[in-house]
């Protein structure tokens, strides 16, 4: 089964330009620069939730180590 595939990628540095040349049935199309936030609004929501949960975890971790008489660099 030979399917023609089009793959849309943003212009992140980790996306190699040569990726599309590796397979004959895949065409890679890069999105214009600085348009990811407009074209992929869900990504912004996922990133925001990740940051909120990470900060909450970090705050709980720091608060739980306050009474251990550790210095800030030791906690970090």
C-alpha positions in Angstrom: 0.0 0.0 0.0 1.7 3.2 -1.2 0.1 6.2 0.4 1.1 9.7 -0.3 1.7 11.6 3.0 2.0 15.3 3.7 3.6 16.2 7.0 3.3 19.7 8.3 6.1 20.8 10.7 6.9 24.0 12.4 10.4 25.5 11.9 11.9 24.2 15.2 15.6 23.4 15.0 15.0 19.8 15.9 13.0 19.2 12.7 15.6 18.3 10.0 15.0 19.8 6.6 16.3 16.5 5.0 13.6 14.4 6.7 11.3 14.7 3.7 14.1 13.3 1.4 14.4 10.1 3.4 11.1 8.7 2.1 9.7 9.0 -1.4 6.0 8.9 -0.3 6.3 11.7 2.4 6.3 15.3 1.5 7.4 17.6 4.3 6.0 21.2 4.4 7.3 23.6 6.9 5.0 26.2 8.4 6.0 29.9 8.0 8.2 31.3 10.8 6.4 32.6 14.0 3.0 31.2 13.0 2.9 28.1 15.3 1.0 29.9 18.0 -1.7 30.9 15.6 -1.9 27.6 13.7 -1.5 25.3 16.7 -3.4 27.0 19.6 -3.7 23.6 21.4 0.1 23.5 21.9 0.0 26.7 23.9 -2.6 25.2 26.2 -0.6 22.1 26.7 2.5 24.1 27.5 0.6 26.3 29.9 -0.8 23.3 31.8 2.7 21.8 32.0 4.2 25.0 33.4 1.4 25.4 36.0 1.8 21.8 37.2 5.6 22.0 37.2 5.6 25.2 39.3 3.1 23.7 41.7 5.3 20.6 42.1 8.4 22.8 42.6 6.7 24.9 45.2 5.5 21.9 47.2 9.0 20.5 47.0 10.6 23.7 48.3 8.1 24.2 51.0 8.5 20.6 52.2 12.3 21.1 52.6 12.1 24.5 54.4 12.2 22.9 57.9 15.1 20.7 57.0 17.5 23.6 57.6 18.9 23.4 54.2 20.2 26.4 52.3 18.6 27.5 49.0 21.4 26.0 46.9 21.0 22.7 48.7 17.3 22.6 48.0 17.9 23.6 44.4 
